[in-house]
Amino acid sequence: LADEAGIQTLNLRADRVGGRALHAAAKFDRVAPGTIAPDASRHHESESTKPQHRDHHGHGHRPSFGGKTMAADPTAPAGADGEEAGAGDAAANSESALPGVSPSSQPTSPPMAVVTQMLLSTEGIEVDPPNNYGRTPLHIACYHGNWPVARLLLQRGAAALALDKRGYTPGRIAQRRGMVIPNDILSVLMPTGPPGSAMHEPTRDLIMDPDSTTMLICHELCSRHMSCPPIDRSGGPSSDPPPENIRRLRVLLNDETGILRSSEFSALSWESEARRASIADVMKVHEYNYVESISQACASLPDHPSAIANLDADTAISRWSFEAAMRAAGSVCEAVDKVMSGDFRNAFCAVRPPGHHAGPRGIVKCPNDPEGSHGFCLLNNVAIGAAYARSMYRNDGIQRIAIIDFDVHHGNGTEEIIKQLVPNIDRAAVRTPFAVGALHIPRYKPWLNEDDVHDVFFSSTHGFGPRDIRFTDQQGGWFYPASGQTRTTDAINNPSRIENPSLSDFLLSQTWTRMGEDSRSNCCKIINVGLDLPRPSDVPGMQRVEFRDSYRKNILPHLMDFDPDLIFISAGFDAHKKDTMNFGYVGMVEDDYEWVTEQLVKVANTCCNGRVISVLEGGYKIHGGIVSPFARSVAHHVRALVDGGSSRELYDKQDEDWESQFERHMVEEKERRRQMKMERFSRPVDMAVHHDHSLRQHHAVSDATTDIIAAGAIGTGLTPLHVGGAELEQHEGDAEGEGVAGGMEALMQGPMDVHAEINTSSNEGIGEAGDGEDGVEEPSRKRRRNNVDYKDLYEQMKKEDGEGSK
């Protein structure tokens, strides 16, 4: 703010939704627990009073101003919201009173938001700038329940009844989110309305329904799962580690540099000693021989950092890999216990190895990939936790379980486990030198009872198709795991069409085992959304809208109909557009992870008291550490979970439909403006090309005129351009090849006396242009020439020469 160039950015749009600096302050400018907001009224006095930089993400340091660290004063009075008041209180009290509220009703020591104070005290700041959704900073402050910022904005004259593009005021947004507006600004944000209006809706009782925090569960052994020797950058074999390595958790959990250790997430409740999963819980989803084989393979390795074995080309294990997998699965089971206790509304399990590709017997094969691979996964953590919740809490209201997977790779392991909730028979041919036989092996892995298949819901959004776009019929290989084509089973779309054997003779009749593969899979409630690889002709930005619409129009409505009692999330972050593991599929950004988590929290608020358990899966772009795409994406996801502890907003189908139409319109409008801008920029380029052609014509005409005069062609009616046509034709390809660079250079360096020719040439090109797809005329890049009959020209010249000799 002390820099002139910085001031110029004060009111500029600074994020993907068109927010300004004040929007960001309304969302993030909060007083960290145990700290006191410093006085911002002196930030313009001198250079020495500017705030000193904290470490790169605020670990454990007090804000310091004027070279002095502001220590917490345990005797300081608490503000109206239970937050500590600080040295900046006097500055706030000197501000004008809130509009419509008497000074006596305002708190004497309101908690301060120092960054917001600094911004609002800067000359030229816009107090009510709207973002793309029409929301002002006051809308954002009320959305997140940031009342100190809301007070400051109201003191500066922010419009308390401004409407966003959805037609909501800041107070109405706070009410929909279940945020309890403090009494001193209630009458300003929610003026009295007629009886029965939204103004009279009952407010949330903070005693009966208090805010909650998010539980974060991890274990040290998850960092002992070594997928490669110790990583170094000396150029040796360990300088290029596999995507799934120990640094993934380091950028999240490291005490000094982990993004989840930053002050923003200081309210998280940490459990760093997650319990080991019970073998009985693991057996609900995996075959014993598979679990035993993984355990023995890890136990056979020495306890050395470089002792690595490979299960397949993708997946490596070390001595502690199996124990890490057991702790990862146990973390999910412990998260279930914590959430079901009522102390937490949601939890995030920061664990590895991931698990959603692990099927009942490990590798899951499909027709497009008959070999398959483990995909970095050992045990299916989210399925083990879901089975544990359904069996352990069956008498505590947990009947219907939903698993939502937004990893860029299809959760084929989880889907296969859910298909095992229906009895079936695996068949295999056996060949010997003397005979050919068939093996029939019954398979059935129930979680609780025969109703499992009706009470488990699974959806996955992922990439499906070739690894890259090829303009031939040749297939360049499938995007892993080559399964998950878009499909919604009949159990969701048409329940009346599926076979439902009588439960009384469920095992005796063996009806399930006589069903075909399609019939059995249709009995399971599964939604797969296989998103295509974007093509060059696609509208930029529409890929993200398609991803969101897959939830708004398909998954979320069906999830609401399912009415889950507990929601699990397989949270993979490798769909980020900067993660090379996705080959360009899905193309999410950090905001999309926060958005989809918010939608699932809304469904959870509507159906199951906000109970959500998220489990880390993929996400491999860790370069940059705390600012890497992986770290930022996880932070946005966890931020939405933390926000879910205080939000009580319910799912609204009408809001989702409006948002879909609005975002699609925004993307299309942005593309239309981009096309118009390109067209405007292309016209000077066309002029430059025409100018380049004119210069060539100018030189060719001069040479041709000399030849014509020497040949006695003056007075024949032929223009110099006719005679020079052959030479101009020779330079046609050169002009086309030089393109923009040559044309612009000619435009800058050409003589001023040829502008008339440029204008003539340009006008002719525009007049000849045909209508494009949108009916917009485009200038032609072709020059018009009269056709020259050189035989007639030669005869004419001979005739004139003969007459001249006479």
C-alpha positions in Angstrom: 0.0 0.0 0.0 3.0 2.3 0.3 4.0 1.6 -3.3 2.4 3.6 -6.1 2.3 0.5 -8.4 0.6 -1.5 -5.6 -2.1 1.2 -5.1 -3.0 0.9 -8.8 -4.0 -2.7 -8.2 -6.2 -1.9 -5.3 -9.5 -2.1 -7.2 -8.5 -4.5 -9.9 -10.0 -7.9 -10.3 -7.6 -10.3 -8.8 -9.0 -13.8 -8.8 -11.0 -16.2 -11.1 -14.4 -14.9 -9.9 -13.5 -11.3 -10.3 -12.9 -10.5 -6.7 -10.8 -7.6 -5.5 -8.4 -7.3 -2.5 -11.3 -6.3 -0.3 -13.2 -9.5 -1.2 -10.1 -11.6 -0.1 -9.9 -9.6 3.1 -13.6 -10.3 3.8 -12.9 -14.0 3.5 -9.5 -14.4 5.1 -8.9 -11.5 7.4 -9.6 -13.1 10.8 -7.8 -12.8 14.1 -5.9 -16.0 14.7 -6.6 -17.7 18.1 -4.4 -16.4 20.8 -3.3 -13.2 19.0 -4.3 -9.6 19.1 -4.9 -7.5 16.1 -2.4 -4.6 15.9 -3.3 -1.0 15.3 -3.6 -0.3 11.6 -4.2 3.4 11.9 -0.5 4.2 11.7 0.4 2.2 8.6 0.9 5.3 6.5 3.1 7.2 9.0 6.5 6.0 7.9 8.2 3.2 6.2 9.4 1.8 9.5 5.8 1.3 10.7 4.8 -1.0 7.8 4.0 -4.6 9.0 7.0 -6.8 9.0 6.6 -10.0 6.9 5.8 -13.1 8.8 7.3 -16.3 7.6 5.9 -17.5 4.3 2.7 -18.8 5.7 2.5 -17.5 9.3 3.7 -20.3 11.4 3.4 -19.4 15.1 4.5 -15.8 14.7 2.7 -12.8 16.1 1.9 -9.9 13.8 4.6 -7.3 14.4 4.4 -3.6 13.7 7.0 -0.9 14.1 9.6 -3.6 15.0 7.6 -4.7 18.0 5.9 -8.0 18.3 2.3 -7.8 19.7 2.0 -10.3 22.5 -1.3 -11.7 23.5 -2.7 -10.1 26.6 -4.7 -12.6 28.6 -6.5 -9.8 30.5 -7.7 -8.1 27.3 -11.5 -7.9 27.1 -13.3 -10.2 24.7 -15.3 -8.9 21.8 -18.9 -9.5 21.1 -18.1 -12.7 19.2 -15.8 -14.1 21.8 -12.7 -12.9 20.0 -10.0 -10.9 21.8 -9.9 -7.2 21.3 -6.6 -5.5 20.6 -4.7 -2.3 20.3 -6.7 -1.3 17.2 -9.9 -0.9 19.2 -9.5 2.8 19.6 -9.2 3.2 15.9 -12.5 1.3 15.4 -14.3 3.3 18.1 -13.3 6.5 16.3 -15.1 5.4 13.2 -18.5 6.6 12.4 -21.4 4.7 13.9 -23.0 1.9 12.0 -25.9 3.2 9.9 -29.2 2.8 11.6 -27.7 1.6 14.9 -27.2 3.8 17.9 -23.6 4.1 19.2 -24.7 2.7 22.6 -25.8 -0.5 21.0 -22.4 -1.1 19.4 -19.8 -3.1 21.2 -17.2 -1.0 23.0 -14.2 -3.2 21.9 -15.0 -4.9 18.6 -12.5 -7.5 17.4 -10.4 -6.0 14.6 -9.5 -7.1 11.1 -6.2 -5.3 10.6 -5.8 -5.9 6.8 -9.4 -4.7 6.2 -8.6 -1.6 8.2 -5.5 -0.9 6.1 -7.4 -1.3 2.9 -10.4 0.8 4.0 -8.1 3.6 5.2 -6.5 3.8 1.7 -7.7 6.6 -0.5 -9.6 5.5 -3.6 -10.7 2.1 -2.3 -14.1 0.9 -3.6 -16.2 -0.3 -0.7 -18.9 -2.1 -2.8 -17.1 -3.6 -5.9 -19.1 -6.6 -7.2 -17.4 -9.8 -8.4 -18.6 -11.9 -11.3 -21.5 -13.1 -9.2 -22.5 -9.6 -8.2 -21.3 -10.1 -4.6 -19.7 -7.3 -2.7 -17.2 -7.7 0.1 -20.0 -7.4 2.5 -21.7 -10.4 0.9 -18.5 -12.4 1.3 -18.0 -11.3 4.9 -21.6 -12.4 5.7 -21.2 -15.6 3.8 -18.3 -16.7 6.0 -19.6 -15.1 9.2 -16.7 -12.7 9.4 -18.5 -10.1 11.5 -15.5 -7.9 12.4 -15.0 -7.2 8.7 -18.7 -6.8 8.2 -18.8 -4.1 10.9 -15.8 -2.2 9.3 -17.5 -2.3 5.9 -20.8 -1.0 7.3 -18.9 1.8 9.0 -17.5 2.8 5.7 -20.9 2.9 4.2 -21.2 -0.4 2.5 -24.6 -1.1 1.0 -26.3 -3.4 3.5 -29.1 -4.3 1.1 -27.2 -4.7 -2.1 -28.4 -7.6 -4.3 -26.1 -10.1 -5.9 -27.0 -11.6 -9.3 -29.0 -14.3 -7.6 -31.1 -11.6 -5.8 -29.7 -12.1 -2.3 -28.7 -9.5 0.2 -25.7 -10.0 2.5 -28.0 -10.6 5.4 -30.1 -13.1 3.4 -26.9 -15.0 2.5 -25.9 -15.2 6.1 -29.3 -16.5 7.1 -29.3 -19.2 4.4 -25.9 -20.3 5.7 -27.1 -20.5 9.3 -24.8 -17.7 10.4 -26.0 -16.0 13.5 -25.8 -12.2 12.9 -24.7 -10.2 15.9 -27.3 -8.1 17.5 -25.5 -4.8 16.9 -25.8 -5.2 13.1 -28.8 -7.4 12.8 -31.3 -4.5 12.2 -29.0 -3.2 9.5 -28.5 -6.4 7.6 -32.0 -7.8 8.2 -34.5 -5.0 8.4 -37.9 -5.9 9.6 -40.1 -7.4 6.9 -43.7 -8.5 6.7 -44.8 -11.5 8.8 -43.9 -14.8 7.1 -41.0 -13.3 5.1 -37.4 -14.5 5.2 -36.7 -11.8 7.8 -38.8 -13.8 10.3 -37.2 -17.2 9.7 -36.0 -18.7 13.0 -32.3 -18.3 13.6 -29.9 -21.1 14.6 -29.5 -21.8 18.3 -25.8 -21.8 19.0 -26.3 -23.6 22.3 -28.1 -26.5 20.8 -26.2 -26.4 17.5 -22.7 -24.8 18.1 -20.0 -24.4 15.6 -17.7 -27.4 15.1 -14.2 -27.9 14.0 -12.7 -30.3 11.5 -10.7 -33.3 12.7 -7.4 -34.0 10.8 -6.1 -37.6 11.2 -2.6 -38.8 10.2 0.1 -41.2 11.3 3.9 -41.1 11.2 4.0 -44.5 9.5 2.3 -43.2 6.4 5.6 -41.4 5.8 7.6 -44.6 6.2 6.0 -46.1 3.1 9.0 -45.7 0.7 8.3 -45.9 -3.0 11.8 -45.1 -4.0 15.3 -44.6 -2.4 15.9 -41.3 -0.6 15.3 -38.5 -3.0 18.2 -36.3 -4.1 18.9 -33.9 -6.9 22.5 -34.9 -7.7 21.5 -36.5 -11.1 21.6 -40.1 -9.8 18.8 -42.7 -10.0 17.0 -41.0 -7.1 16.8 -37.6 -8.7 13.6 -38.5 -10.6 11.3 -40.0 -8.0 7.9 -41.6 -8.8 4.8 -39.4 -8.6 3.6 -41.1 -5.4 6.4 -40.5 -2.8 6.9 -39.3 0.8 7.1 -35.6 -0.2 3.3 -35.6 -0.9 2.6 -35.6 2.9 5.5 -33.4 3.7 4.0 -30.4 1.8 0.8 -30.9 3.8 1.9 -31.8 7.3 5.5 -30.7 7.9 5.7 -28.7 11.1 7.6 -25.8 9.4 6.5 -25.8 5.8 3.2 -27.9 5.6 0.3 -25.9 4.3 -2.1 -27.4 6.8 0.2 -26.2 9.6 -0.4 -22.5 8.6 -2.3 -20.1 10.8 -5.4 -20.4 8.6 -5.9 -23.9 9.8 -4.9 -23.4 13.4 -8.5 -24.3 14.5 -8.1 -27.9 13.1 -8.1 -30.7 15.7 -5.2 -33.0 15.1 -4.9 -36.7 15.7 -1.4 -37.8 14.7 -1.6 -41.3 16.3 -4.3 -43.0 14.2 -5.1 -46.5 15.2 -4.3 -49.6 13.2 -7.2 -51.1 11.3 -8.6 -54.3 12.6 -8.1 -57.3 10.4 -11.8 -58.0 10.6 -12.6 -54.6 9.1 -10.1 -55.2 6.3 -11.6 -58.6 5.6 -15.0 -57.0 4.9 -13.6 -55.7 1.6 -10.4 -57.7 0.7 -9.6 -61.4 0.3 -7.3 -62.8 2.9 -4.8 -64.3 0.5 -4.3 -60.9 -1.1 -3.8 -59.2 2.3 -1.4 -61.9 3.4 0.7 -61.7 0.2 1.2 -57.9 0.7 2.1 -58.4 4.3 4.6 -61.1 3.6 6.2 -59.2 0.7 6.8 -56.2 3.0 8.0 -58.3 5.9 10.6 -59.9 3.7 12.3 -56.6 2.9 15.1 -55.2 5.2 14.4 -52.1 7.2 16.6 -49.9 5.0 15.6 -46.7 3.0 16.9 -48.2 -0.2 15.3 -51.6 0.2 12.4 -51.2 -2.4 10.4 -54.0 -4.1 7.9 -53.6 -7.0 4.5 -55.2 -7.1 4.2 -54.0 -10.7 5.5 -51.2 -12.9 3.5 -48.6 -11.0 3.6 -49.7 -7.4 6.6 -50.1 -5.1 6.7 -51.2 -1.4 9.2 -51.1 1.4 9.4 -52.7 4.9 6.8 -50.5 6.5 4.4 -50.2 3.5 1.9 -52.7 4.8 1.8 -51.1 8.3 1.4 -47.7 6.6 -1.6 -49.1 4.7 -3.1 -50.5 7.9 -2.7 -47.2 9.7 -4.2 -45.4 6.7 -7.3 -47.6 6.8 -7.4 -47.3 10.6 -7.4 -43.5 10.2 -10.7 -43.7 8.3 -12.2 -46.0 10.9 -11.1 -43.6 13.6 -12.5 -40.6 11.7 -15.9 -42.5 11.7 -15.7 -42.8 15.5 -14.8 -39.1 15.9 -17.6 -37.9 13.7 -20.2 -40.2 15.1 -19.3 -39.0 18.6 -20.8 -35.7 17.7 -17.7 -33.7 18.5 -16.9 -33.1 14.9 -19.1 -32.6 11.8 -16.4 -33.7 9.4 -12.8 -35.1 9.2 -9.9 -35.2 6.7 -7.6 -38.2 6.6 -4.1 -37.2 5.3 -2.8 -40.6 4.6 -0.9 -42.7 2.1 -0.6 -45.1 0.3 -3.9 -44.2 -1.5 -6.5 -46.9 -1.9 -9.3 -46.4 -4.4 -7.7 -48.7 -7.1 -7.4 -51.6 -4.7 -10.1 -54.2 -5.3 -11.0 -57.3 -3.3 -7.9 -59.1 -4.7 -5.8 -56.0 -5.4 -5.6 -55.5 -9.1 -8.8 -54.8 -11.0 -8.8 -55.8 -14.7 -11.1 -54.6 -17.4 -11.5 -55.3 -21.2 -9.4 -52.2 -22.1 -6.6 -53.2 -19.8 -6.6 -57.0 -19.2 -3.4 -56.9 -17.2 -4.3 -54.0 -14.8 -2.1 -52.6 -12.0 -2.2 -51.6 -8.4 -2.1 -47.9 -9.2 0.0 -47.0 -6.1 -2.7 -48.6 -3.9 -2.5 -51.4 -1.3 -5.7 -51.4 0.8 -8.9 -49.6 -0.1 -9.0 -47.1 2.8 -12.3 -45.5 2.0 -14.2 -48.8 1.5 -12.8 -50.2 4.7 -14.0 -47.2 6.6 -17.4 -47.3 4.9 -17.9 -51.0 5.7 -16.8 -50.3 9.3 -19.4 -47.4 9.6 -22.2 -49.5 8.3 -21.6 -52.5 10.5 -20.4 -50.7 13.7 -23.0 -48.0 13.8 -26.0 -49.9 12.4 -27.9 -49.2 15.7 -27.0 -45.5 15.7 -28.8 -44.4 12.6 -26.1 -45.3 10.0 -27.8 -47.3 7.3 -27.1 -45.6 3.9 -23.5 -45.0 3.0 -22.4 -42.8 0.0 -18.9 -42.7 -1.5 -18.0 -39.8 -3.8 -14.8 -40.0 -5.8 -13.4 -37.0 -7.7 -9.9 -38.3 -8.4 -9.0 -37.9 -12.1 -8.7 -41.7 -12.3 -11.7 -44.0 -12.1 -12.1 -45.5 -8.6 -12.3 -49.0 -10.1 -11.2 -50.7 -6.9 -14.0 -49.2 -4.9 -16.5 -50.0 -7.6 -15.4 -53.6 -7.7 -15.7 -53.9 -3.9 -19.3 -52.6 -4.1 -20.1 -55.1 -6.8 -19.0 -57.8 -4.4 -21.9 -56.9 -2.2 -23.9 -59.1 -4.5 -23.1 -62.9 -4.5 -21.5 -63.9 -7.8 -19.3 -66.7 -9.2 -15.9 -66.2 -10.9 -15.3 -68.6 -13.7 -11.9 -69.6 -15.2 -10.8 -72.2 -17.7 -8.2 -74.8 -16.7 -6.1 -76.5 -19.4 -3.9 -79.5 -18.9 -2.1 -81.7 -21.5 -4.9 -84.2 -21.2 -8.1 -82.2 -20.4 -9.8 -78.9 -20.3 -11.9 -77.9 -17.3 -13.6 -75.0 -15.7 -13.3 -73.5 -12.2 -16.3 -71.9 -10.4 -15.3 -69.8 -7.4 -18.1 -68.2 -5.3 -17.5 -64.5 -4.3 -19.4 -62.5 -1.8 -18.1 -59.8 0.6 -21.1 -58.4 2.6 -20.6 -55.4 4.9 -23.6 -56.1 7.1 -26.5 -58.0 5.6 -28.4 -58.8 2.4 -29.5 -55.1 2.0 -26.0 -53.8 1.5 -26.5 -53.5 -2.3 -29.5 -51.2 -1.7 -27.8 -49.0 1.0 -24.5 -48.2 -0.7 -24.1 -45.4 -3.3 -20.9 -44.8 -5.3 -20.1 -42.1 -7.9 -16.9 -41.3 -9.7 -16.0 -38.4 -12.0 -12.8 -39.0 -13.9 -11.2 -39.0 -17.3 -12.1 -41.8 -19.7 -10.6 -42.3 -23.2 -7.3 -42.3 -24.9 -4.2 -40.9 -23.3 -3.9 -38.3 -26.0 -5.7 -37.0 -29.1 -4.6 -38.6 -32.3 -5.9 -37.6 -35.7 -5.7 -41.1 -37.0 -7.6 -44.3 -36.3 -4.6 -45.6 -34.3 -5.3 -45.8 -30.5 -2.5 -44.4 -28.5 -3.3 -46.3 -25.3 -6.0 -45.8 -22.7 -6.0 -43.3 -19.8 -5.5 -45.3 -16.6 -7.3 -47.4 -15.5 -9.2 -47.6 -18.9 -12.5 -48.2 -17.2 -15.4 -46.0 -16.0 -17.3 -45.1 -19.1 -20.2 -42.8 -18.4 -23.1 -44.9 -17.0 -25.8 -44.7 -14.4 -27.1 -48.1 -13.2 -30.7 -49.1 -13.4 -30.8 -49.3 -9.6 -30.7 -45.5 -9.7 -32.4 -44.6 -13.0 -35.0 -47.4 -13.2 -35.3 -49.3 -9.9 -38.4 -51.2 -11.2 -36.3 -52.8 -14.0 -33.8 -54.6 -11.7 -34.2 -58.1 -10.3 -34.8 -58.2 -6.6 -34.7 -61.8 -5.3 -36.7 -62.5 -2.2 -34.5 -61.9 0.9 -36.1 -64.8 2.7 -34.4 -67.2 0.3 -31.4 -65.0 -0.5 -28.8 -67.7 0.0 -31.0 -70.8 -0.7 -32.2 -69.8 -4.1 -28.9 -68.6 -5.5 -30.8 -66.3 -7.7 -28.1 -63.7 -7.5 -25.5 -66.1 -8.9 -27.6 -67.0 -11.9 -27.8 -63.3 -13.0 -25.7 -62.0 -15.7 -22.8 -59.6 -15.1 -24.9 -56.6 -16.4 -27.8 -57.6 -14.2 -25.6 -57.9 -11.1 -23.9 -54.6 -11.7 -27.2 -52.9 -12.3 -28.3 -53.9 -8.9 -25.6 -51.7 -7.4 -26.2 -47.9 -7.1 -23.3 -46.7 -9.2 -22.8 -43.5 -11.2 -19.7 -43.2 -13.5 -19.0 -39.9 -15.3 -16.2 -40.4 -17.8 -15.1 -37.0 -18.9 -13.6 -36.6 -22.4 -10.3 -35.1 -23.3 -10.8 -31.5 -24.5 -10.3 -30.9 -28.2 -8.9 -27.8 -29.8 -12.3 -26.7 -31.0 -13.8 -26.7 -27.5 -14.6 -23.4 -25.8 -11.9 -22.5 -23.3 -13.1 -22.8 -19.7 -16.1 -25.0 -20.7 -14.2 -28.1 -19.3 -14.6 -26.8 -15.8 -18.3 -26.1 -16.3 -18.9 -29.6 -17.7 -17.3 -31.0 -14.5 -19.5 -29.0 -12.3 -22.6 -29.8 -14.3 -21.8 -33.5 -13.9 -22.5 -32.9 -10.2 -25.3 -30.4 -10.5 -27.3 -32.3 -13.1 -26.5 -35.9 -12.3 -24.7 -36.9 -9.1 -26.1 -34.4 -6.5 -29.8 -34.9 -7.4 -29.4 -38.7 -7.3 -27.4 -38.4 -4.0 -30.2 -36.3 -2.5 -32.7 -39.0 -3.6 -30.5 -41.7 -1.9 -30.6 -39.6 1.3 -27.3 -40.8 2.8 -26.6 -41.1 6.6 -22.8 -40.6 6.1 -20.8 -39.3 3.1 -17.3 -40.5 2.3 -15.1 -38.6 -0.2 -12.2 -40.2 -2.1 -10.4 -36.9 -2.4 -7.9 -37.1 -5.3 -6.2 -33.9 -6.5 -4.6 -35.1 -9.7 -7.3 -33.6 -11.8 -5.7 -30.2 -11.4 -4.9 -28.7 -14.8 -1.2 -28.4 -13.9 -0.8 -32.0 -12.8 0.8 -33.9 -15.7 -0.6 -37.2 -14.4 -4.0 -36.4 -15.9 -2.8 -36.0 -19.5 -5.2 -33.0 -19.8 -8.3 -34.7 -18.5 -10.9 -32.8 -16.3 -8.6 -29.7 -15.9 -9.8 -28.5 -12.4 -8.4 -25.6 -10.5 -8.3 -25.0 -6.7 -11.7 -23.2 -6.7 -13.3 -26.3 -8.2 -12.1 -28.5 -5.3 -13.5 -26.0 -2.9 -16.8 -25.8 -4.8 -17.4 -29.5 -5.1 -16.6 -29.9 -1.3 -19.1 -27.2 -0.5 -21.8 -28.9 -2.5 -21.2 -32.2 -0.7 -21.3 -30.4 2.6 -24.7 -28.9 1.6 -26.1 -32.3 0.9 -24.7 -33.6 4.2 -26.3 -30.7 6.0 -29.6 -31.6 4.4 -29.4 -35.4 4.9 -27.1 -36.4 7.7 -26.2 -33.5 10.0 -23.2 -32.5 8.0 -21.3 -35.8 8.5 -18.5 -36.0 5.9 -15.3 -38.0 6.0 -12.7 -37.2 3.4 -9.8 -39.5 2.5 -6.7 -38.4 0.6 -6.2 -40.3 -2.7 -4.1 -38.9 -5.6 -2.5 -35.6 -6.4 1.2 -35.5 -7.5 2.1 -31.9 -8.6 4.1 -31.1 -5.4 6.8 -28.9 -7.0 6.8 -25.6 -5.2 5.9 -27.1 -1.8 3.4 -24.9 0.0 2.4 -23.1 -3.2 2.3 -26.2 -5.4 -1.0 -27.1 -7.1 -1.4 -30.1 -4.9 -0.9 -28.2 -1.6 -3.2 -25.4 -2.7 -5.9 -27.8 -3.9 -5.8 -29.7 -0.6 -6.0 -26.4 1.3 -9.1 -25.3 -0.6 -10.7 -28.7 0.1 -9.9 -28.6 3.8 -11.0 -24.9 3.9 -14.5 -26.0 2.7 -14.6 -28.7 5.3 -13.6 -26.2 8.1 -16.3 -23.8 6.7 -18.8 -26.7 6.9 -18.3 -26.7 10.7 -20.1 -23.4 11.0 -22.3 -23.5 7.8 -25.7 -25.0 7.9 -26.6 -24.2 4.3 -28.9 -26.8 2.7 -28.8 -28.1 -0.8 -31.1 -26.1 -3.2 -31.7 -27.5 -6.7 -32.9 -24.2 -8.0 -29.7 -22.5 -6.9 -27.7 -25.2 -8.7 -29.6 -24.8 -11.9 -29.2 -21.0 -11.9 -25.5 -21.3 -11.2 -25.1 -23.7 -14.1 -26.8 -21.4 -16.5 -24.9 -18.4 -15.2 -21.5 -20.0 -15.4 -22.1 -21.4 -18.9 -23.2 -17.9 -20.0 -20.1 -16.3 -18.5 -17.8 -18.7 -20.3 -19.6 -18.3 -23.6 -19.6 -14.5 -23.2 -15.9 -14.5 -22.4 -15.2 -16.6 -25.5 -17.3 -14.2 -27.6 -15.3 -11.2 -26.3 -12.0 -13.1 -26.9 -13.0 -13.8 -30.5 -14.0 -10.2 -31.1 -10.7 -9.1 -29.6 -8.8 -11.4 -31.9 -10.7 -10.1 -34.8 -9.8 -6.5 -34.0 -6.1 -7.5 -33.6 -6.2 -9.5 -36.8 -7.2 -6.4 -38.9 -3.9 -4.5 -38.3 -2.1 -7.8 -39.2 -4.1 -8.1 -42.4 -3.2 -4.5 -43.2 0.4 -5.3 -42.5 0.2 -8.2 -44.9 -1.5 -6.1 -47.5 1.1 -3.4 -47.0 3.9 -6.0 -47.5 2.1 -7.0 -50.8 1.9 -3.4 -51.8 5.6 -2.8 -51.3 6.3 -5.8 -53.5 3.8 -4.5 -56.1 5.5 -1.1 -55.9 8.9 -2.5 -56.7 7.5 -4.9 -59.3 5.6 -2.0 -61.0 8.8 0.1 -61.2 10.7 -2.7 -62.8 7.8 -3.5 -65.2 7.4 0.1 -66.2 11.1 0.3 -67.2 10.7 -2.8 -69.3 7.5 -1.5 -70.9 9.1 1.7 -71.8 12.1 -0.1 -73.3 9.7 -2.3 -75.3 7.6 0.5 -76.5 4.4 -0.6 -74.7 3.3 2.9 -73.7 -0.1 3.7 -75.2 -1.2 0.1 -75.6 -3.8 0.3 -72.8 -2.0 -2.2 -70.7 -1.2 -1.1 -67.1 2.2 -1.7 -65.6 0.5 -4.1 -63.2 -0.7 -6.3 -66.1 2.8 -6.5 -67.5 4.3 -7.2 -64.0 1.8 -9.9 -63.2 4.2 -12.7 -63.7 6.7 -11.2 -61.3 4.0 -10.5 -58.7 2.9 -14.1 -58.9 6.4 -15.2 -58.1 6.3 -13.3 -54.8 2.9 -14.6 -53.7 4.2 -17.5 -51.8 6.9 -15.4 -50.1 4.3 -13.0 -48.7 2.2 -15.8 -47.4 5.1 -17.5 -45.8 6.3 -14.4 -43.9 3.0 -14.1 -42.1 2.5 -11.6 -39.3 6.2 -10.9 -38.7 7.0 -9.9 -42.2 3.8 -7.9 -42.6 4.3 -5.9 -39.3 7.9 -5.2 -40.2 6.8 -3.9 -43.6 4.2 -1.8 -42.0 6.7 -0.2 -39.6 9.4 0.3 -42.2 7.5 1.1 -45.4 7.3 4.5 -47.1 4.5 6.8 -46.3 3.5 7.4 -49.9 1.9 3.9 -50.3 -0.8 4.3 -47.7 -3.4 5.0 -50.3 -2.7 1.7 -51.9 -2.9 0.0 -48.5 -6.4 1.4 -47.8 -7.5 0.4 -51.2 -6.2 -3.1 -50.8 -7.7 -3.5 -47.3 -11.1 -2.3 -48.4 -11.2 -4.7 -51.2 -10.3 -7.6 -48.9 -13.1 -6.7 -46.5 -15.6 -6.3 -49.3 -14.8 -9.8 -50.6 -14.9 -11.6 -47.3 -17.6 -14.2 -46.9 -19.7 -14.5 -43.7 -18.2 -16.6 -41.0 -20.0 -19.0 -38.7 -21.3 -16.1 -36.6 -22.2 -14.0 -39.6 -19.2 -11.8 -39.1 -17.3 -10.7 -42.2 -13.7 -11.6 -42.2 -11.1 -9.8 -44.5 -9.8 -11.9 -47.3 -6.0 -12.6 -47.4 -6.1 -13.1 -51.2 -5.2 -10.3 -53.7 -7.4 -9.9 -56.7 -5.7 -9.7 -60.1 -7.0 -9.5 -63.6 -6.0 -12.5 -65.6 -3.3 -11.9 -68.2 -3.3 -13.6 -71.6 0.4 -13.5 -72.3 -0.1 -14.9 -75.8 -2.3 -12.0 -76.8 0.1 -9.6 -75.0 3.0 -11.0 -77.0 1.1 -10.7 -80.3 0.1 -7.2 -79.4 3.7 -6.2 -78.7 5.0 -7.8 -81.9 2.3 -5.9 -83.9 3.3 -2.6 -82.3 7.0 -3.3 -82.9 6.3 -3.9 -86.6 4.3 -0.7 -86.9 7.1 1.2 -85.2 9.7 -0.2 -87.6 7.7 1.0 -90.6 
